[in-house]
Amino acid sequence: MLKDYVEKNHPEDEIFIKNMVRQIKCTSALQIYDDDLVRSFFCNQKTCLVCNSIRLAKFLDKYLDKIDDMNHKYHLVLSIRNPGKDDLKQSIDSMYKFFNQSSIKKNKEFVELNKKIIFIRSFETTFNVYMTTYHIHFHCLLAGENETEVKRYGEIMLDYWLKYFGDKADRKAQYLEPQEKSLLENFKYLFKLKDITPSSLPMVYHLLKVTKGKNLFWAKNIKLSKLEKELKESKIKDDTNNQIIQRFFYKNDLKNWIDPETGELFIDDQKENRYKEDIKDQKNYRELQKFFRKQSIDQKENRLMNRKESKK
């Protein structure tokens, strides 16, 4: 839908159209290697449900456990008056610049708290199609061992936010409160994919253009363990000696991947029912990896058994 809109209304934006094509083909091909791994290809687009889920799951996997250990957590929402299309980029830029502006850094109390309070923010947008305006805001999670310090950190930030934006920031539109809901409430996508409708397409397209290169998730004062640092530094690379032993391609009519040479389906009904609810509910990247690995191992064992049978 978005690709069709851009092709019709912005045919000159070849890079965007190319990225939409990549999104349509996201995870459309799976390759099984002789090292028992299944690998796919991802588009990494902000409007892709698969890539958004993986991106969020990796972020949660990296930070959520460390936040759970903290005794006190607060949820802070920071927003400004809804801008229109012409003011959107400038408004978003000013929101990001707030965290680097000098006045709050001169507050000695904030400087001390800023060294130890865990701070995670995510940027989210909702659309007002009728007014053609954007509700842009940050969801912030504050966490620490001392409740007074955590709350005070949020109060100082909120106070400076209101001073920084003046009449552009309505006090009633901001709030700071103890974190009572699931921590997942703090980790948002750029926008809800269900908000992409025919009437919102021009707004979605413009938002994606002006947020290009922006960090939607950002965290501070969460230290990686030694193991995590080692894993981060030793990035996994494809072994060029590994041989591709089978390829699957996604078919919409089957809602499944299929090997065009053998007609074999990647997911059979029994295994799909066993795993899909966990994947759907948890959106957990590790579960997805285990699922793909299990599929690969099962299929490799079947192939080995078939070879043994054929040699008899």
C-alpha positions as CSV (number, residue, x, y, z in Angstrom):
1,M,0.0,0.0,0.0
2,L,2.8,2.5,1.0
3,K,4.9,1.4,-2.0
4,D,2.0,2.0,-4.4
5,Y,1.4,5.5,-2.9
6,V,5.0,6.5,-3.3
7,E,5.3,5.2,-6.8
8,K,2.2,7.2,-7.8
9,N,2.9,10.4,-5.9
10,H,6.7,10.5,-5.5
11,P,8.1,8.4,-8.4
12,E,11.4,10.4,-8.1
13,D,12.1,8.9,-4.7
14,E,13.8,5.8,-6.1
15,I,15.6,4.9,-2.9
16,F,12.4,4.8,-0.9
17,I,10.7,2.7,-3.5
18,K,13.6,0.3,-3.5
19,N,13.5,0.0,0.2
20,M,9.7,-0.8,0.0
21,V,10.5,-3.6,-2.5
22,R,13.1,-4.9,0.0
23,Q,10.4,-4.9,2.7
24,I,8.0,-6.8,0.5
25,K,10.6,-9.5,0.0
26,C,11.7,-9.5,3.7
27,T,12.3,-13.1,4.9
28,S,10.9,-14.3,1.6
29,A,13.9,-16.6,1.2
30,L,15.5,-19.0,3.7
31,Q,18.8,-20.8,3.2
32,I,19.7,-24.0,5.1
33,Y,23.5,-24.5,5.4
34,D,25.4,-27.6,6.3
35,D,26.3,-26.1,9.7
36,D,22.6,-26.7,10.8
37,L,21.7,-23.1,10.6
38,V,18.8,-21.4,8.8
39,R,19.6,-17.9,7.6
40,S,17.2,-15.4,6.1
41,F,17.5,-11.8,4.7
42,F,15.9,-8.9,6.5
43,C,14.9,-5.4,5.1
44,N,15.5,-3.5,8.3
45,Q,12.7,-1.0,7.4
46,K,10.7,0.9,10.1
47,T,7.4,-0.2,8.6
48,C,8.2,-3.9,8.6
49,L,6.5,-6.0,11.2
50,V,9.1,-8.7,11.2
51,C,12.1,-6.4,11.5
52,N,10.3,-4.2,14.1
53,S,9.7,-7.2,16.2
54,I,13.3,-8.4,15.9
55,R,14.7,-5.0,16.6
56,L,12.5,-4.6,19.7
57,A,13.2,-8.1,20.9
58,K,17.0,-7.6,20.6
59,F,16.7,-4.3,22.5
60,L,14.6,-5.9,25.3
61,D,16.9,-8.9,25.5
62,K,19.8,-6.5,26.0
63,Y,18.3,-4.3,28.6
64,L,15.1,-5.6,30.2
65,D,16.6,-8.1,32.6
66,K,18.9,-5.4,34.0
67,I,15.9,-3.0,34.5
68,D,13.9,-5.8,36.3
69,D,16.5,-5.9,39.0
70,M,16.0,-2.3,39.9
71,N,13.7,-1.7,42.9
72,H,12.1,1.6,41.7
73,K,10.9,2.5,38.3
74,Y,9.1,5.6,36.9
75,H,7.4,6.2,33.6
76,L,7.9,9.7,32.1
77,V,6.1,11.0,29.0
78,L,7.5,14.1,27.2
79,S,5.6,15.7,24.4
80,I,5.0,19.0,22.6
81,R,2.1,20.6,20.7
82,N,1.2,18.5,17.7
83,P,3.0,19.8,14.7
84,G,1.8,19.7,11.1
85,K,3.7,18.5,8.1
86,D,5.7,21.7,7.6
87,D,6.9,21.9,11.2
88,L,7.4,18.2,11.8
89,K,11.2,17.9,11.1
90,Q,12.0,21.0,13.1
91,S,9.8,19.8,16.0
92,I,11.4,16.4,16.1
93,D,14.9,17.8,15.9
94,S,14.2,20.2,18.8
95,M,12.9,17.3,20.9
96,Y,16.1,15.3,20.4
97,K,18.3,18.4,20.9
98,F,16.7,18.9,24.4
99,F,18.8,16.1,25.8
100,N,22.0,17.8,24.6
101,Q,21.1,21.4,25.6
102,S,23.3,23.0,28.1
103,S,21.0,24.5,30.8
104,I,19.9,21.2,32.3
105,K,23.6,20.1,32.4
106,K,24.3,23.1,34.6
107,N,22.0,21.7,37.3
108,K,24.3,20.1,39.8
109,E,21.6,17.9,41.3
110,F,20.7,16.6,37.9
111,V,24.4,16.0,37.0
112,E,24.9,13.8,40.0
113,L,21.6,11.8,39.4
114,N,22.4,11.6,35.7
115,K,25.4,9.4,36.6
116,K,23.5,6.6,38.2
117,I,19.8,6.6,37.2
118,I,19.0,4.2,34.4
119,F,17.3,6.2,31.6
120,I,15.7,4.6,28.5
121,R,13.7,6.5,26.0
122,S,11.7,5.5,22.9
123,F,10.2,7.9,20.3
124,E,6.6,7.3,19.2
125,T,4.1,9.1,16.9
126,T,0.4,8.8,16.4
127,F,-1.5,10.5,13.6
128,N,-4.5,12.9,13.6
129,V,-5.6,12.4,10.0
130,Y,-8.5,14.8,10.2
131,M,-6.2,17.7,11.5
132,T,-3.2,16.4,9.5
133,T,-1.1,16.7,12.7
134,Y,1.4,14.4,14.4
135,H,1.4,13.6,18.1
136,I,5.1,13.1,18.7
137,H,6.4,12.1,22.1
138,F,9.0,10.2,24.1
139,H,8.3,7.4,26.5
140,C,11.0,7.3,29.1
141,L,11.7,4.7,31.7
142,L,13.7,5.8,34.8
143,A,15.0,3.1,37.2
144,G,17.2,3.0,40.3
145,E,17.6,1.7,43.8
146,N,16.5,4.9,45.6
147,E,12.9,5.9,44.9
148,T,13.4,9.5,46.0
149,E,16.3,9.9,43.5
150,V,14.5,8.3,40.6
151,K,11.4,10.5,41.1
152,R,13.5,13.6,41.6
153,Y,15.5,12.9,38.4
154,G,12.2,12.7,36.5
155,E,10.9,15.9,38.1
156,I,14.0,17.9,37.1
157,M,13.8,16.6,33.5
158,L,10.1,17.4,33.3
159,D,10.7,20.9,34.7
160,Y,13.4,21.7,32.2
161,W,11.4,20.3,29.4
162,L,8.5,22.7,30.1
163,K,10.9,25.6,30.4
164,Y,12.7,24.7,27.2
165,F,9.6,24.4,25.1
166,G,7.5,27.1,26.8
167,D,3.9,27.3,25.4
168,K,4.8,24.5,22.9
169,A,4.6,22.0,25.8
170,D,1.3,21.7,27.7
171,R,1.8,20.6,31.3
172,K,-1.3,18.5,31.1
173,A,0.1,16.5,28.2
174,Q,3.2,15.4,30.3
175,Y,3.2,13.0,33.2
176,L,5.5,11.3,35.6
177,E,4.2,8.3,37.6
178,P,5.4,5.1,39.2
179,Q,5.8,2.3,36.6
180,E,2.8,0.0,37.3
181,K,2.1,-1.4,33.8
182,S,4.3,-3.9,32.0
183,L,7.8,-2.5,31.2
184,L,6.9,-3.3,27.5
185,E,4.7,-0.1,27.6
186,N,7.9,1.9,27.6
187,F,9.2,0.3,24.4
188,K,7.3,1.6,21.5
189,Y,7.6,1.5,17.7
190,L,7.9,4.7,15.7
191,F,4.1,4.3,15.1
192,K,1.6,1.5,15.2
193,L,1.5,-0.4,11.9
194,K,-2.3,-0.6,12.1
195,D,-2.3,3.2,11.7
196,I,-1.1,2.8,8.1
197,T,-4.4,3.4,6.2
198,P,-5.1,4.9,2.8
199,S,-5.9,8.3,4.4
200,S,-2.7,8.3,6.5
201,L,-0.2,7.3,3.7
202,P,1.0,10.9,3.0
203,M,1.6,11.5,6.7
204,V,3.4,8.1,7.1
205,Y,5.6,8.8,4.1
206,H,6.6,12.2,5.4
207,L,7.3,10.9,8.9
208,L,9.6,8.2,7.6
209,K,11.5,10.8,5.5
210,V,12.1,13.2,8.4
211,T,13.0,10.5,11.0
212,K,15.6,8.8,8.8
213,G,18.8,8.3,10.8
214,K,17.1,9.0,14.2
215,N,17.7,6.6,17.1
216,L,14.2,5.5,18.1
217,F,15.5,3.7,21.2
218,W,18.3,5.0,23.4
219,A,19.6,3.9,26.8
220,K,22.0,5.2,29.4
221,N,23.7,3.8,32.6
222,I,23.2,0.2,31.7
223,K,26.5,-1.5,31.5
224,L,27.1,-4.6,29.4
225,S,28.5,-7.6,31.1
226,K,31.9,-8.9,30.1
227,L,30.3,-11.8,28.1
228,E,27.9,-9.3,26.3
229,K,30.9,-7.2,25.4
230,E,32.8,-10.2,24.0
231,L,29.7,-11.2,22.0
232,K,29.3,-7.7,20.7
233,E,32.9,-7.5,19.6
234,S,33.0,-10.9,18.0
235,K,30.3,-10.5,15.5
236,I,29.1,-13.7,13.8
237,K,30.1,-13.8,10.2
238,D,29.0,-16.3,7.5
239,D,31.6,-19.0,6.9
240,T,32.3,-19.0,3.2
241,N,33.2,-22.7,3.5
242,N,29.6,-23.6,4.5
243,Q,27.5,-25.0,1.7
244,I,23.9,-24.2,1.1
245,I,22.1,-27.5,1.0
246,Q,18.5,-26.2,0.6
247,R,16.6,-23.1,-0.3
248,F,13.0,-22.1,0.5
249,F,11.0,-19.3,-0.9
250,Y,7.9,-17.8,0.6
251,K,4.5,-18.2,-1.3
252,N,1.6,-16.0,-0.3
253,D,-1.0,-18.5,-1.3
254,L,0.5,-21.2,0.9
255,K,1.4,-18.8,3.8
256,N,4.6,-20.9,4.0
257,W,8.1,-21.3,2.5
258,I,8.6,-24.0,-0.1
259,D,11.5,-25.7,-1.8
260,P,10.8,-25.2,-5.5
261,E,12.9,-28.3,-6.4
262,T,11.3,-30.8,-4.0
263,G,8.0,-29.1,-3.1
264,E,8.9,-29.6,0.6
265,L,7.2,-27.0,3.0
266,F,9.4,-25.4,5.6
267,I,6.7,-25.4,8.3
268,D,4.3,-28.3,8.6
269,D,1.0,-28.0,10.4
270,Q,2.0,-29.8,13.5
271,K,5.1,-27.8,14.1
272,E,3.4,-24.5,13.2
273,N,0.7,-25.0,15.8
274,R,3.3,-25.9,18.4
275,Y,5.4,-22.8,18.0
276,K,3.4,-20.0,16.4
277,E,1.6,-18.9,19.6
278,D,4.8,-18.5,21.5
279,I,6.4,-16.5,18.7
280,K,3.2,-14.4,18.3
281,D,2.8,-13.6,22.0
282,Q,6.4,-13.2,23.0
283,K,7.9,-11.8,19.8
284,N,11.1,-13.2,21.2
285,Y,14.0,-13.3,18.8
286,R,15.7,-16.1,20.7
287,E,12.6,-18.2,20.4
288,L,12.5,-17.5,16.7
289,Q,16.1,-18.5,16.3
290,K,15.5,-21.8,18.3
291,F,12.5,-22.4,16.1
292,F,14.4,-22.1,12.9
293,R,17.3,-24.2,14.3
294,K,14.9,-26.9,15.4
295,Q,13.4,-26.9,11.9
296,S,16.8,-27.2,10.3
297,I,18.0,-30.0,12.6
298,D,14.7,-32.0,12.1
299,Q,15.0,-31.7,8.3
300,K,18.7,-32.6,8.3
301,E,18.0,-35.7,10.4
302,N,15.3,-36.7,7.9
303,R,17.6,-36.2,5.0
304,L,20.3,-38.4,6.7
305,M,17.7,-41.1,7.4
306,N,16.6,-41.0,3.8
307,R,20.1,-41.3,2.5
308,K,20.8,-44.3,4.8
309,E,17.6,-45.9,3.5
310,S,18.5,-45.3,-0.1
311,K,22.0,-46.9,0.4
312,K,20.5,-50.2,1.8
